[in-house]
Amino acid sequence: MGSLPPPPSTSRRPPETPPSSYTVLASFFDPSPTSSAPNWIDGYHPATNSWHRVTSVPGLQPNQILKGFAMATVANSIYIIGGRKCGKAAARNGCGGDEDLEAVGRVWRYNMDEATWGECAALMAPRFDFACSVVGDKIYVAGGQCTIGNVRGSSCAEVYDSVADTWTSMAHMSTSRHKCVGVTWHNRFIVVGGFTDKPVSNTVSNMLDRSSAEVYDPEGDRWQLMVGLWQLDVPPNEIVDVEGELFSSGDCFNRWKGHIETYDAKLNLWYEVDGSQCQLAMSDAGSAGKRLYLTMAPIGAQLYFLTGYSVAEESRRLRSVVHVYDTSASRDGWRTFEATEEEGEKELCGHCCVVKQVL
């Protein structure tokens, strides 16, 4: 098998300047055993190719981190929803790894204009590794795991009214799912893939459930099962809607497959986008080493891939590189922004989200 071509040089053509009102938000934590800092949120500005520290995640003590939560935006606010609270065991006893403490039901709202946090109504059921997406001014969540130490997922779902600050229960999905992915498509909340809890002996049924999706009908409070909307029995990493089309770049075990895929609703089939092959590898970041994170953000017709690499021979230094793919381009859709470096280590906690501020 041949190797994938490297991404094109940034000097190939000048990048198109995106609107300055967009910010991509991502939550990180420092995995080093000497750090006791909880999660924080960084903001990436596409117009200037720059990062800045936005805020710290509330509700955590030193040596605690939050994983498996959802981060969503409604208007000019960020919501941190649920998650799995962990203790940094390495910082306390040098044994390495993190200790699961509890499933979290708390919900926090950060006002971007006022730079302030406020606590919202809690989830009806604590959960982590669940599907989440925004439809209008409502936040939908479904599935996930509700207790620590129990591998079973959940089929329950609920919706948050950001105006009334209330959660309302929804009909249960047809099967329990965790590590499932949520996306809004044609103004519908869709839960894609996920691990299910059917007996291992029921292999065929398990594969059908894992490679299916459920579409929520808010008028009838019911779910429609769509078999085959996801073609793998491994959950997707991220699925996003770009101008009415669904795009994916990998699964939860392999976040970047080497190309972008899009969904054909008529054929009920995912296929590779022509010209989307790209290596997104160390050569993009000069002397960088291992890739530490990758997350995808849609802005207009473009997909932003935010990546971070360790710097070779410098364990406490990180190089960030942003690659952009124009889904509307007939050819030469990729471009890569100049890499930026920073001191310290950081790991991504969940998926990023995009906020468009009214200037």
C-alpha positions as CSV (number, residue, x, y, z in Angstrom):
1,M,0.0,0.0,0.0
2,G,1.3,3.5,-0.9
3,S,1.6,6.2,1.6
4,L,-0.8,9.2,1.8
5,P,0.4,12.4,0.3
6,P,1.5,15.1,2.8
7,P,-0.8,18.2,3.2
8,P,0.0,21.0,0.8
9,S,2.3,23.8,1.8
10,T,0.8,27.0,3.3
11,S,2.6,29.0,0.6
12,R,0.6,27.3,-2.2
13,R,-2.2,29.9,-1.9
14,P,-3.2,32.6,0.6
15,P,-5.8,31.3,3.0
16,E,-9.3,32.7,2.8
17,T,-10.0,34.8,5.9
18,P,-13.0,33.5,7.9
19,P,-15.3,35.9,9.8
20,S,-13.6,37.3,12.9
21,S,-16.7,36.5,15.0
22,Y,-16.0,32.8,15.2
23,T,-14.1,31.1,18.0
24,V,-13.4,27.4,18.3
25,L,-13.5,26.3,21.9
26,A,-11.8,23.2,23.3
27,S,-11.2,21.9,26.8
28,F,-7.8,20.5,27.9
29,F,-6.0,19.3,31.0
30,D,-2.3,18.9,31.9
31,P,-1.6,15.2,32.2
32,S,1.8,15.6,33.9
33,P,2.0,14.2,37.5
34,T,3.3,17.5,38.8
35,S,0.3,19.5,37.7
36,S,-2.8,19.8,40.0
37,A,-4.7,22.1,37.7
38,P,-8.2,21.1,36.6
39,N,-9.6,21.4,33.1
40,W,-9.5,24.7,31.2
41,I,-10.9,26.0,28.0
42,D,-8.8,27.5,25.2
43,G,-10.2,29.5,22.3
44,Y,-8.9,29.3,18.7
45,H,-9.4,32.3,16.4
46,P,-9.4,31.2,12.7
47,A,-9.1,34.8,11.4
48,T,-5.7,35.3,13.2
49,N,-4.6,31.7,13.6
50,S,-4.1,32.3,17.3
51,W,-5.0,30.6,20.6
52,H,-5.8,32.2,24.0
53,R,-6.9,30.9,27.4
54,V,-10.6,31.5,27.9
55,T,-11.4,30.2,31.4
56,S,-11.1,27.3,33.8
57,V,-13.9,24.7,34.1
58,P,-15.8,25.2,37.4
59,G,-16.9,22.6,40.0
60,L,-13.5,20.9,40.3
61,Q,-11.0,20.7,43.1
62,P,-7.2,20.6,42.6
63,N,-6.1,17.2,41.2
64,Q,-9.5,16.7,39.7
65,I,-10.3,16.6,36.0
66,L,-13.5,16.2,34.0
67,K,-13.8,13.7,31.2
68,G,-16.6,12.4,29.0
69,F,-18.7,15.6,29.2
70,A,-20.4,17.5,26.4
71,M,-19.6,21.1,25.5
72,A,-22.3,22.9,23.6
73,T,-23.0,26.5,22.5
74,V,-26.3,28.4,22.4
75,A,-26.1,32.0,21.3
76,N,-23.1,33.5,23.0
77,S,-22.9,30.9,25.8
78,I,-20.9,27.7,26.4
79,Y,-22.5,24.9,28.3
80,I,-20.5,22.2,30.1
81,I,-22.8,19.2,30.6
82,G,-22.3,16.1,32.8
83,G,-19.1,14.1,32.5
84,R,-17.0,11.7,34.6
85,K,-15.1,13.3,37.5
86,C,-11.6,11.8,37.9
87,G,-8.8,12.2,40.4
88,K,-5.3,12.5,39.2
89,A,-3.8,9.5,41.0
90,A,-0.4,10.1,39.5
91,A,-0.2,13.5,41.3
92,R,-0.9,11.8,44.7
93,N,0.9,8.5,44.7
94,G,3.0,8.4,41.6
95,C,1.2,5.2,40.4
96,G,0.0,6.8,37.1
97,G,-3.5,6.9,35.6
98,D,-6.6,8.6,36.8
99,E,-9.2,7.4,39.4
100,D,-12.8,7.6,38.5
101,L,-14.7,9.4,41.2
102,E,-18.3,9.9,40.1
103,A,-20.7,10.4,37.2
104,V,-21.6,14.1,37.1
105,G,-25.1,15.7,36.6
106,R,-24.1,19.3,37.0
107,V,-24.5,21.8,34.1
108,W,-22.6,25.0,33.8
109,R,-23.1,28.0,31.5
110,Y,-20.3,30.4,30.6
111,N,-21.3,33.8,29.2
112,M,-18.7,34.8,26.6
113,D,-19.7,38.5,26.6
114,E,-19.5,38.8,30.4
115,A,-16.8,36.2,31.0
116,T,-18.8,34.7,33.9
117,W,-19.9,31.2,34.9
118,G,-23.3,30.3,36.3
119,E,-24.7,27.0,37.4
120,C,-27.8,25.7,35.5
121,A,-30.5,23.1,36.3
122,A,-28.8,19.7,36.7
123,L,-29.3,16.8,34.4
124,M,-32.2,14.5,35.4
125,A,-29.7,11.6,35.1
126,P,-26.0,12.0,35.6
127,R,-24.1,10.7,32.5
128,F,-20.8,10.6,30.6
129,D,-19.8,9.5,27.1
130,F,-23.2,10.5,25.8
131,A,-24.6,12.0,22.6
132,C,-25.3,15.8,22.6
133,S,-26.4,18.3,20.1
134,V,-28.2,21.7,19.9
135,V,-31.4,22.3,17.9
136,G,-32.4,26.0,18.1
137,D,-32.2,27.1,21.7
138,K,-32.5,23.5,23.1
139,I,-29.8,21.1,24.0
140,Y,-30.5,17.4,23.5
141,V,-28.6,14.6,25.3
142,A,-29.1,10.8,25.0
143,G,-27.4,7.6,26.0
144,G,-24.1,7.4,27.8
145,Q,-23.2,5.8,31.1
146,C,-24.8,6.9,34.3
147,T,-22.7,5.2,37.0
148,I,-19.0,4.6,37.6
149,G,-17.9,1.0,37.4
150,N,-20.9,-0.2,35.4
151,V,-20.1,-0.9,31.8
152,R,-23.8,-0.8,30.8
153,G,-25.0,2.2,28.8
154,S,-28.3,4.0,29.0
155,S,-31.2,4.5,26.5
156,C,-32.7,7.5,28.4
157,A,-32.7,11.0,26.9
158,E,-33.6,14.5,27.9
159,V,-33.8,18.0,26.5
160,Y,-32.7,21.3,28.0
161,D,-34.6,24.6,27.4
162,S,-32.0,27.3,27.7
163,V,-34.6,30.0,28.1
164,A,-36.5,28.3,30.9
165,D,-33.5,26.6,32.4
166,T,-35.3,23.3,32.7
167,W,-34.7,19.7,31.6
168,T,-37.5,17.5,30.3
169,S,-37.4,13.7,29.8
170,M,-37.8,12.3,26.3
171,A,-38.8,8.9,25.1
172,H,-36.1,6.2,25.5
173,M,-34.1,5.1,22.5
174,S,-34.7,1.6,21.1
175,T,-31.4,0.4,22.7
176,S,-28.9,1.6,25.2
177,R,-25.8,3.3,23.8
178,H,-22.6,4.8,25.2
179,K,-19.8,6.6,23.4
180,C,-22.4,7.5,20.8
181,V,-22.2,10.7,18.9
182,G,-24.9,13.4,18.6
183,V,-25.4,15.7,15.5
184,T,-28.1,18.1,14.4
185,W,-29.2,17.3,10.8
186,H,-32.2,18.9,9.0
187,N,-33.3,20.3,12.4
188,R,-33.4,16.9,14.0
189,F,-31.3,15.4,16.8
190,I,-29.6,12.3,15.6
191,V,-27.7,9.8,17.8
192,V,-25.2,7.8,15.8
193,G,-23.5,4.5,16.7
194,G,-22.2,3.7,20.2
195,F,-21.5,0.6,22.1
196,T,-24.6,-1.4,23.1
197,D,-25.3,-3.8,25.9
198,K,-26.7,-6.9,24.1
199,P,-25.2,-10.2,24.9
200,V,-21.9,-11.0,23.2
201,S,-23.5,-14.1,21.7
202,N,-26.0,-11.9,19.8
203,T,-23.2,-10.7,17.4
204,V,-25.4,-9.9,14.4
205,S,-27.9,-7.8,16.4
206,N,-25.0,-6.0,18.2
207,M,-23.4,-5.1,14.9
208,L,-26.7,-3.8,13.5
209,D,-27.3,-1.6,16.6
210,R,-23.7,-0.2,16.6
211,S,-23.9,0.6,12.9
212,S,-27.3,2.3,13.3
213,A,-28.6,5.8,14.3
214,E,-31.7,7.0,15.9
215,V,-33.5,10.2,14.8
216,Y,-35.7,12.0,17.3
217,D,-39.1,13.3,16.4
218,P,-40.0,16.0,18.9
219,E,-43.6,16.3,17.8
220,G,-44.4,12.7,18.5
221,D,-41.8,12.2,21.2
222,R,-40.5,9.1,19.5
223,W,-37.3,7.7,17.8
224,Q,-36.9,6.4,14.4
225,L,-34.2,3.7,14.0
226,M,-32.0,4.1,10.9
227,V,-30.0,0.9,10.3
228,G,-26.8,1.4,8.4
229,L,-26.4,5.1,8.8
230,W,-23.1,4.4,10.4
231,Q,-21.2,1.6,8.6
232,L,-18.8,0.4,11.4
233,D,-19.5,-1.4,14.7
234,V,-17.0,1.0,16.3
235,P,-18.5,4.3,17.4
236,P,-17.6,7.4,15.3
237,N,-15.3,10.0,16.7
238,E,-17.2,13.1,15.4
239,I,-19.9,13.7,12.9
240,V,-20.7,17.3,11.8
241,D,-23.3,18.9,9.5
242,V,-21.9,21.3,6.9
243,E,-24.6,23.0,4.9
244,G,-26.9,20.0,5.0
245,E,-24.3,17.3,4.5
246,L,-22.8,15.0,7.2
247,F,-19.0,14.6,7.4
248,S,-16.8,12.3,9.4
249,S,-13.1,11.8,9.7
250,G,-12.6,8.7,11.9
251,D,-13.8,6.6,14.7
252,C,-13.2,6.5,18.5
253,F,-10.1,4.3,18.1
254,N,-8.7,6.1,15.0
255,R,-9.6,9.7,14.9
256,W,-8.1,10.4,11.5
257,K,-8.5,7.7,8.8
258,G,-6.4,9.7,6.3
259,H,-9.4,11.1,4.5
260,I,-12.8,12.7,5.1
261,E,-16.1,10.8,4.5
262,T,-19.6,12.1,3.7
263,Y,-23.0,10.5,4.0
264,D,-25.2,9.8,1.0
265,A,-28.8,9.7,2.4
266,K,-30.3,8.3,-0.8
267,L,-27.9,5.3,-0.9
268,N,-27.6,5.1,2.9
269,L,-23.8,5.0,2.4
270,W,-20.7,6.8,3.6
271,Y,-18.1,7.4,0.9
272,E,-14.7,9.1,0.7
273,V,-14.7,12.7,-0.4
274,D,-12.6,13.1,-3.6
275,G,-9.4,15.0,-2.9
276,S,-9.7,14.8,0.9
277,Q,-6.8,12.4,1.4
278,C,-4.2,14.1,3.7
279,Q,-1.6,12.8,6.0
280,L,-2.0,15.4,8.9
281,A,1.2,14.0,10.3
282,M,4.5,15.0,11.8
283,S,5.8,16.7,8.6
284,D,3.1,19.4,9.1
285,A,4.7,20.5,12.4
286,G,8.4,20.5,11.5
287,S,10.3,18.5,14.2
288,A,7.1,17.5,16.0
289,G,6.7,14.0,17.5
290,K,3.6,12.1,18.4
291,R,0.2,13.6,17.7
292,L,-1.5,14.3,21.0
293,Y,-5.0,15.4,19.9
294,L,-7.3,16.0,16.9
295,T,-10.7,17.5,16.8
296,M,-12.9,18.9,14.0
297,A,-14.9,22.1,13.8
298,P,-17.3,23.2,11.0
299,I,-17.4,26.9,10.1
300,G,-19.4,27.7,7.0
301,A,-18.3,25.3,4.2
302,Q,-15.0,24.6,5.9
303,L,-13.8,21.9,8.2
304,Y,-11.1,23.0,10.7
305,F,-8.9,20.2,12.1
306,L,-7.2,21.3,15.3
307,T,-4.2,19.1,16.0
308,G,-1.5,19.1,18.7
309,Y,1.9,17.4,18.6
310,S,4.7,16.8,21.1
311,V,7.9,18.5,20.2
312,A,10.7,15.9,19.6
313,E,13.2,15.7,22.5
314,E,11.2,18.3,24.5
315,S,8.6,16.6,26.7
316,R,7.1,19.8,28.0
317,R,6.6,21.6,24.8
318,L,3.6,21.4,22.4
319,R,3.2,22.4,18.7
320,S,-0.3,23.2,17.5
321,V,-1.2,23.0,13.8
322,V,-4.6,23.8,12.2
323,H,-5.6,22.2,8.9
324,V,-8.6,23.4,6.9
325,Y,-10.6,21.6,4.3
326,D,-13.0,23.5,2.0
327,T,-15.9,21.1,1.3
328,S,-17.1,23.3,-1.5
329,A,-13.8,23.2,-3.4
330,S,-13.7,21.1,-6.6
331,R,-9.9,20.6,-6.1
332,D,-7.0,21.7,-3.8
333,G,-9.4,21.8,-0.9
334,W,-6.7,21.6,1.8
335,R,-4.6,24.3,3.4
336,T,-2.5,24.4,6.6
337,F,-1.9,27.3,8.8
338,E,1.5,28.2,10.4
339,A,2.3,26.1,13.4
340,T,2.4,27.7,16.9
341,E,4.3,26.5,19.9
342,E,3.6,26.7,23.6
343,E,5.2,25.5,26.9
344,G,3.6,22.6,28.8
345,E,1.6,19.5,28.0
346,K,-2.1,19.2,27.4
347,E,-4.7,16.5,26.5
348,L,-8.0,17.2,24.8
349,C,-11.1,16.5,26.9
350,G,-14.0,15.7,24.5
351,H,-14.9,17.5,21.3
352,C,-14.6,21.2,20.5
353,C,-17.5,23.5,19.7
354,V,-17.9,26.8,17.8
355,V,-19.4,30.0,19.0
356,K,-20.3,32.9,16.8
357,Q,-20.3,36.1,18.8
358,V,-22.4,39.1,17.7
359,L,-19.9,42.0,17.4
